[in-house]
Amino acid sequence: MSKNITCTLVVAIFLFGINATTSYAQMSKTLLKDADLPPIENKDGEPEMISYKDQLIRIIEKEDIFLQPDVSDESIARLLRTSSSVVEEIIKQDFGHSFKDYLHKRRIDAAIEKLDHPDFQHPDFEEKEAVEELLTDVALNVGYSSKGHFSKMFKKIKDMSPEEYMEMNSKRSKKKRKRSDTKDTE
């Protein structure tokens, strides 16, 4: 009789394990569907179980989630269906920053990409209003609600103001153009 109970228990645990694995895979697939990301599939076409870290990296690479003004560790945790402390821990371990520091770093890196783009370069730094407008536009595009907060974080991360960066970048671009013009005339 105890053998029957043991066998029944083993079979039940085995079936529960298979069901739980399928359930976790389905949850992973649902999460990725909600994030508009294609699921990672194994050779049999079944969804793979994906760690929170892998899911977070895929979200970071696929979407500019950190450029959204209202992003928080809680909102990312809801997307991953975990807690904000798990998100904090992943970012701390894998990226070496707190969530807020990582958020600001990503935003400033995106701002630099924009400032390096020819459409965002401004040759006349005497026109303070135009420079202010341009920087406000960049700040809003990378997730900051004000140019002031953007400038403060930019200076903290890059050790220079966005205006100083733009001026330095403009001088660098002019030198490149001069070199290119000199090569063209030769």
PyMOL commands that set and color helices and strands:
alter all, ss='L'
color gray80, all
select helices_A, chain A and resi 2-34+52-62+65-67+73-80+84-95+99-116+118-120+128-141+147-158+162-185
alter helices_A, ss='H'
color red, helices_A
deselect
rebuild
show_as cartoon
